[in-house]
Amino acid sequence: MNKDKRTAEEIFNNLASTIRSSHDQEISEEESRKLARNFIRFCQRFIEIRLRIDEEKEPTTKD
C-alpha cells in the first residue's frame, strides 16, 4: 500500500511546481497547472489502455 500521506491536492501542487521548475520558472503557475492536468489525463488514459490490453490477454474459461 502507498505510504504517501500527502493529499491529492498536495501531490497535484507538487507536480505543477515540478513542471514549472523544469521550465526554469519561464511558464506561469496557471500554465504549469494546465500541463499537470494534461499529464494526469495522459496517465489515466495510458492506464485504461493497459488494463484493456491485459484483460484481452486473459484466457477465457469455459464452464
Buried (B, 14 or more C-beta within 10 A) or exposed (E): EEEEEEEEEEEBBEBBBEBBEEEEEEBEEEBBBBBBEEEEEEEEEEEEEEEEEEEEEEEEEEE
